[in-house]
Amino acid sequence: MTPAKLLLAPFAILYWIITSTRNFLFDKNIISSTSYDLPIICIGNLTHGGTGKTPHVMHVAKALQEKITIAVLLRGYKRESKGYMQVTNQTPFKESGDEAKQYINTNKELIVAVDTDRRNGIEQLSLTINNLGCIILDDGFQHRKVKPGYSILLREYSEVTQPNFIAPMGTMRESPSQARRAQSIIISKCPEDLSKEEQNTIRTNLKLNQYQSLFFTSIKYQSILSAVSENVLSNIEDYDIVLFTGIANATPLLKYIKERAQSVIHRSFPDHHDFTTNNISSVMNDYNDIKSDKKIILTTEKDLARLYRKIITKMNIHYIPISIHFHNNEDGEFIKQLSNFVSNSNN
């Protein structure tokens, strides 16, 4: 541990006391949580970002959407609007937040709403959406004023295999012991070749309760797509790439691109970054400095949602969609558990 982190120890202890006290008050019903007859699925994490929450939410929504009407409710981080809002294709990303906009761009039939007050958001969706079958709370694990019927906790692979600490010493929002509130725990961003032996070691170390299921997933990168045409780049071996990202952890993506492209220049920005004119100019300068005829500007699907159409067109931007892959072919079992929860709740 570095001396700088040791200096942050008092603040981490204070943060732990605050979050532990808050959780204790909710656990003892001194502060009340609201339950709902409508099935509520919460998908969240214990850390400050980087667990791959968005593709997991999209995966769950798409699977359940085949049988019932699904809505995703999120706070709309860094949006400029206030209160409850149902997001549409026409909603500017500055009013909805980038994640809400990404959901709509990816799944046109999905109902998406934002509200920092999750209870009000649930009530508004229940009143305005006919035959609503289930609400998915995006990043709702710490929002304890709502008591979901089913909680899915994402824990990133490196978080459970390497030491981590309560913020600000580390990235933990609350104690790992709070994982007991989840019915399913997903170890995300696992190596594709994760062995059964290591899976069993992780399972043993987590000390799960009998009511908890454990799953392992990896990020699966799709073919690179043009944001301005129907062009698909299934092979980038001959390309020089300027990659710019504003996500919590771009390391896996950068590694993936470096292993395949001729060369990569990476411009990294903070998570949910609002790209400025100077940021765009620096990316364009990197692109213009490359002498190759085969070169592209690449970003993530999440970052694409924070760019205006005229900028996307001017830069001829490409993006790389991602999905998740379940190890041990357990995707079916995972969705079956969720479907059973929703079915039993609606009966």
C-alpha positions as CSV (number, residue, x, y, z in Angstrom):
1,M,0.0,0.0,0.0
2,T,1.4,3.4,-0.9
3,P,2.0,6.2,1.7
4,A,-0.6,8.3,-0.1
5,K,-3.3,5.7,0.4
6,L,-2.3,5.4,4.1
7,L,-2.9,9.1,4.5
8,L,-6.5,8.6,3.3
9,A,-7.2,5.9,5.9
10,P,-9.0,8.2,8.4
11,F,-11.3,9.4,5.7
12,A,-12.0,5.8,4.6
13,I,-12.8,4.8,8.2
14,L,-15.2,7.8,8.5
15,Y,-16.8,6.8,5.2
16,W,-17.1,3.2,6.4
17,I,-18.8,4.3,9.7
18,I,-21.3,6.5,7.8
19,T,-22.3,3.8,5.3
20,S,-22.4,1.0,7.9
21,T,-24.6,3.1,10.2
22,R,-26.9,3.9,7.3
23,N,-27.2,0.2,6.3
24,F,-27.8,-0.7,10.0
25,L,-30.7,1.7,10.2
26,F,-32.3,0.3,7.1
27,D,-31.6,-3.3,8.2
28,K,-33.4,-2.6,11.5
29,N,-36.3,-0.7,9.8
30,I,-35.4,2.4,11.7
31,I,-35.4,4.0,8.3
32,S,-38.0,2.4,6.2
33,S,-37.7,0.9,2.7
34,T,-40.7,0.8,0.3
35,S,-41.7,-2.5,-1.2
36,Y,-43.9,-2.9,-4.3
37,D,-46.3,-5.5,-5.7
38,L,-44.7,-4.8,-9.1
39,P,-41.6,-6.9,-9.6
40,I,-38.5,-4.7,-9.1
41,I,-35.1,-6.0,-10.1
42,C,-32.1,-4.0,-8.9
43,I,-28.7,-4.3,-10.7
44,G,-25.8,-2.6,-8.9
45,N,-22.4,-2.9,-7.5
46,L,-20.3,-2.2,-4.4
47,T,-17.7,-0.1,-6.1
48,H,-17.6,3.3,-8.0
49,G,-18.1,2.0,-11.5
50,G,-16.1,-0.3,-13.8
51,T,-18.1,-3.5,-13.3
52,G,-19.8,-3.5,-16.7
53,K,-23.3,-2.7,-15.3
54,T,-24.7,-1.2,-18.5
55,P,-24.3,-4.3,-20.7
56,H,-25.7,-6.5,-17.9
57,V,-28.8,-4.3,-17.6
58,M,-29.3,-4.5,-21.4
59,H,-28.9,-8.2,-21.3
60,V,-31.5,-8.7,-18.6
61,A,-33.9,-6.2,-20.2
62,K,-33.7,-7.9,-23.6
63,A,-34.2,-11.4,-22.2
64,L,-37.2,-10.4,-20.1
65,Q,-38.6,-8.2,-22.8
66,E,-39.6,-11.2,-24.9
67,K,-42.5,-12.0,-22.6
68,I,-43.4,-8.8,-20.7
69,T,-43.1,-5.0,-20.8
70,I,-39.9,-3.9,-19.2
71,A,-38.8,-0.4,-18.0
72,V,-35.4,0.6,-16.9
73,L,-35.2,3.4,-14.3
74,L,-31.9,5.2,-13.5
75,R,-31.0,8.5,-11.9
76,G,-29.6,10.0,-15.1
77,Y,-26.1,10.8,-13.8
78,K,-24.8,14.3,-14.9
79,R,-28.0,15.2,-16.7
80,E,-29.1,18.9,-16.7
81,S,-32.8,18.2,-16.2
82,K,-34.6,17.7,-12.9
83,G,-37.3,15.3,-11.6
84,Y,-38.9,12.5,-13.5
85,M,-38.5,12.1,-17.3
86,Q,-39.3,9.3,-19.7
87,V,-36.5,9.2,-22.3
88,T,-37.2,9.0,-26.0
89,N,-35.1,9.0,-29.2
90,Q,-35.5,12.8,-29.4
91,T,-34.4,13.5,-25.8
92,P,-31.0,15.3,-25.8
93,F,-28.4,13.4,-23.9
94,K,-27.7,16.4,-21.7
95,E,-31.2,16.1,-20.4
96,S,-31.3,12.3,-20.0
97,G,-27.7,11.4,-19.2
98,D,-25.5,9.2,-21.4
99,E,-26.5,5.8,-20.0
100,A,-30.3,6.4,-20.5
101,K,-29.6,7.6,-24.1
102,Q,-27.5,4.5,-24.8
103,Y,-30.3,2.2,-23.7
104,I,-32.7,3.9,-26.1
105,N,-30.2,3.9,-28.9
106,T,-29.5,0.2,-28.5
107,N,-33.1,-1.0,-27.8
108,K,-35.7,1.1,-29.4
109,E,-38.6,-0.8,-27.7
110,L,-37.3,-0.4,-24.2
111,I,-39.0,2.0,-21.8
112,V,-36.4,4.2,-20.1
113,A,-36.9,6.8,-17.4
114,V,-34.7,8.8,-15.2
115,D,-35.4,10.1,-11.7
116,T,-33.1,10.7,-8.7
117,D,-36.0,9.8,-6.5
118,R,-36.4,6.1,-7.4
119,R,-39.7,5.8,-5.4
120,N,-41.2,8.6,-7.4
121,G,-39.9,7.1,-10.6
122,I,-41.4,3.8,-9.9
123,E,-44.8,5.4,-9.1
124,Q,-44.7,7.5,-12.3
125,L,-43.9,4.4,-14.4
126,S,-46.6,2.4,-12.7
127,L,-49.2,5.1,-13.5
128,T,-48.2,5.9,-17.1
129,I,-47.1,2.6,-18.6
130,N,-49.9,0.1,-19.5
131,N,-49.3,-3.6,-18.6
132,L,-45.9,-2.9,-17.1
133,G,-44.4,-6.2,-16.1
134,C,-41.2,-5.3,-14.3
135,I,-38.9,-2.4,-13.5
136,I,-35.1,-2.7,-13.6
137,L,-33.3,-0.3,-11.3
138,D,-30.0,0.7,-12.8
139,D,-27.3,1.2,-10.1
140,G,-29.9,1.0,-7.3
141,F,-28.0,-1.2,-4.8
142,Q,-27.2,1.8,-2.5
143,H,-30.7,3.3,-3.0
144,R,-32.1,1.6,0.0
145,K,-35.3,3.6,0.2
146,V,-36.6,1.1,-2.4
147,K,-36.7,-2.6,-1.4
148,P,-36.3,-4.5,-4.6
149,G,-37.8,-8.0,-4.9
150,Y,-34.6,-9.3,-6.5
151,S,-31.1,-7.8,-6.4
152,I,-28.2,-8.6,-8.7
153,L,-24.8,-7.5,-7.5
154,L,-21.9,-7.1,-10.0
155,R,-18.4,-7.6,-8.6
156,E,-15.6,-7.1,-11.1
157,Y,-13.1,-9.9,-11.4
158,S,-10.1,-7.9,-10.2
159,E,-12.1,-6.6,-7.3
160,V,-12.5,-10.1,-5.8
161,T,-9.0,-11.4,-6.7
162,Q,-7.0,-8.3,-5.5
163,P,-7.1,-6.2,-2.4
164,N,-9.6,-3.3,-2.4
165,F,-10.5,-0.8,0.2
166,I,-13.3,1.6,1.2
167,A,-13.2,4.9,-0.6
168,P,-11.2,7.1,-0.8
169,M,-8.5,4.5,-0.1
170,G,-10.0,2.2,-2.7
171,T,-13.1,2.1,-4.9
172,M,-15.6,0.4,-2.5
173,R,-18.8,2.3,-1.8
174,E,-19.6,0.1,1.2
175,S,-18.4,-3.0,3.0
176,P,-18.2,-6.3,1.0
177,S,-20.4,-7.8,3.7
178,Q,-23.4,-5.9,2.2
179,A,-23.3,-8.5,-0.7
180,R,-25.6,-10.5,1.5
181,R,-28.5,-8.3,0.2
182,A,-28.2,-9.8,-3.3
183,Q,-29.9,-12.9,-4.5
184,S,-27.5,-13.2,-7.5
185,I,-23.9,-12.2,-7.6
186,I,-22.1,-11.9,-10.9
187,I,-18.3,-11.8,-11.2
188,S,-17.9,-9.6,-14.3
189,K,-15.1,-8.9,-16.7
190,C,-13.6,-12.4,-16.1
191,P,-10.8,-13.7,-18.3
192,E,-12.3,-15.7,-21.1
193,D,-10.2,-18.7,-20.1
194,L,-11.2,-18.6,-16.4
195,S,-10.8,-22.1,-15.1
196,K,-13.2,-24.1,-13.0
197,E,-10.6,-24.3,-10.3
198,E,-10.4,-20.5,-10.0
199,Q,-14.1,-20.2,-10.1
200,N,-14.4,-22.6,-7.1
201,T,-11.7,-20.6,-5.3
202,I,-13.7,-17.4,-5.8
203,R,-16.9,-19.1,-4.7
204,T,-15.2,-20.4,-1.5
205,N,-13.7,-17.0,-0.7
206,L,-17.0,-15.2,-1.1
207,K,-18.8,-17.4,1.5
208,L,-22.2,-17.2,-0.2
209,N,-25.4,-17.8,1.7
210,Q,-27.7,-20.6,0.6
211,Y,-30.2,-18.2,-1.1
212,Q,-27.5,-16.7,-3.3
213,S,-26.5,-17.8,-6.8
214,L,-23.1,-17.1,-8.3
215,F,-22.4,-16.5,-12.0
216,F,-19.3,-15.5,-14.0
217,T,-19.3,-13.3,-17.1
218,S,-16.9,-11.9,-19.6
219,I,-17.1,-8.9,-21.9
220,K,-17.6,-9.8,-25.5
221,Y,-16.6,-7.2,-28.1
222,Q,-18.7,-7.1,-31.3
223,S,-17.6,-6.0,-34.8
224,I,-16.7,-2.3,-35.1
225,L,-19.5,-0.3,-36.6
226,S,-19.6,3.1,-38.4
227,A,-21.8,5.7,-36.6
228,V,-22.6,7.4,-39.9
229,S,-23.2,4.5,-42.3
230,E,-23.8,0.8,-42.4
231,N,-20.1,0.0,-42.7
232,V,-18.9,-2.9,-40.5
233,L,-15.2,-3.5,-39.7
234,S,-15.0,-7.2,-38.8
235,N,-11.2,-7.1,-39.2
236,I,-9.0,-4.2,-38.0
237,E,-5.6,-5.8,-38.5
238,D,-4.6,-3.3,-41.2
239,Y,-5.9,-0.2,-39.4
240,D,-4.3,2.5,-37.3
241,I,-6.8,3.5,-34.6
242,V,-7.4,6.7,-32.5
243,L,-9.3,5.5,-29.5
244,F,-11.0,8.0,-27.2
245,T,-12.9,6.9,-24.1
246,G,-14.7,8.5,-21.1
247,I,-15.5,5.3,-19.1
248,A,-14.4,4.1,-15.7
249,N,-12.1,1.4,-16.9
250,A,-10.8,1.4,-20.5
251,T,-8.0,-1.1,-19.9
252,P,-9.7,-4.2,-21.2
253,L,-10.9,-2.4,-24.4
254,L,-7.5,-0.9,-25.0
255,K,-5.9,-4.3,-24.6
256,Y,-8.4,-5.8,-27.0
257,I,-7.7,-3.2,-29.7
258,K,-3.9,-3.3,-29.2
259,E,-3.9,-7.0,-29.8
260,R,-5.6,-6.6,-33.2
261,A,-4.9,-3.2,-34.8
262,Q,-1.7,-1.9,-36.5
263,S,-1.3,0.8,-33.9
264,V,-3.5,2.6,-31.3
265,I,-3.4,6.1,-29.9
266,H,-5.6,6.3,-26.8
267,R,-7.1,9.5,-25.4
268,S,-8.5,8.7,-22.0
269,F,-11.0,11.0,-20.2
270,P,-12.9,10.6,-16.9
271,D,-16.1,8.5,-16.6
272,H,-19.2,10.3,-18.1
273,H,-16.9,13.0,-19.4
274,D,-18.6,15.9,-21.3
275,F,-16.4,16.2,-24.4
276,T,-15.2,19.7,-25.1
277,T,-14.2,21.3,-28.4
278,N,-10.6,21.1,-27.3
279,N,-11.0,17.4,-26.6
280,I,-12.4,16.8,-30.0
281,S,-9.7,18.9,-31.6
282,S,-7.0,16.8,-29.9
283,V,-8.5,13.6,-31.1
284,M,-8.7,15.0,-34.7
285,N,-5.1,16.1,-34.5
286,D,-4.0,12.6,-33.5
287,Y,-6.0,11.2,-36.5
288,N,-4.6,13.7,-38.9
289,D,-1.0,12.9,-37.8
290,I,-1.4,9.3,-38.9
291,K,-0.1,8.9,-42.5
292,S,-1.8,5.6,-43.2
293,D,-4.8,5.4,-45.6
294,K,-6.5,2.9,-43.3
295,K,-7.3,4.7,-40.1
296,I,-10.4,5.3,-38.0
297,I,-11.5,7.2,-34.9
298,L,-13.0,4.8,-32.5
299,T,-15.0,5.2,-29.3
300,T,-17.4,3.2,-27.1
301,E,-21.2,2.9,-27.5
302,K,-21.5,4.7,-24.2
303,D,-19.3,7.6,-25.2
304,L,-21.1,7.8,-28.5
305,A,-24.3,8.7,-26.7
306,R,-22.6,11.9,-25.4
307,L,-21.7,13.3,-28.8
308,Y,-23.8,15.5,-31.0
309,R,-24.7,14.2,-34.4
310,K,-22.8,16.9,-36.3
311,I,-19.6,15.9,-34.4
312,I,-20.1,12.2,-35.1
313,T,-20.6,12.9,-38.8
314,K,-17.6,15.4,-39.0
315,M,-15.2,12.9,-37.4
316,N,-16.7,9.8,-39.2
317,I,-16.6,8.1,-35.8
318,H,-16.8,4.3,-35.4
319,Y,-17.8,2.5,-32.2
320,I,-17.6,-0.9,-30.7
321,P,-20.7,-2.5,-29.1
322,I,-20.2,-4.9,-26.3
323,S,-22.3,-7.8,-24.9
324,I,-21.7,-10.3,-22.0
325,H,-20.9,-13.9,-22.2
326,F,-21.8,-16.3,-19.3
327,H,-19.3,-19.0,-18.4
328,N,-20.4,-22.6,-18.0
329,N,-23.4,-21.9,-20.3
330,E,-25.3,-20.6,-17.3
331,D,-27.1,-17.7,-19.1
332,G,-30.2,-19.9,-19.3
333,E,-30.2,-20.6,-15.6
334,F,-29.7,-16.9,-14.7
335,I,-32.6,-15.8,-16.9
336,K,-34.8,-18.6,-15.6
337,Q,-34.3,-17.4,-12.0
338,L,-35.3,-13.9,-13.0
339,S,-38.3,-15.1,-15.0
340,N,-39.5,-17.2,-12.1
341,F,-39.2,-14.2,-9.8
342,V,-41.2,-12.0,-12.2
343,S,-43.8,-14.7,-12.8
344,N,-44.3,-15.5,-9.1
345,S,-44.5,-11.7,-8.3
346,N,-47.2,-11.1,-10.9
347,N,-49.4,-14.1,-9.8
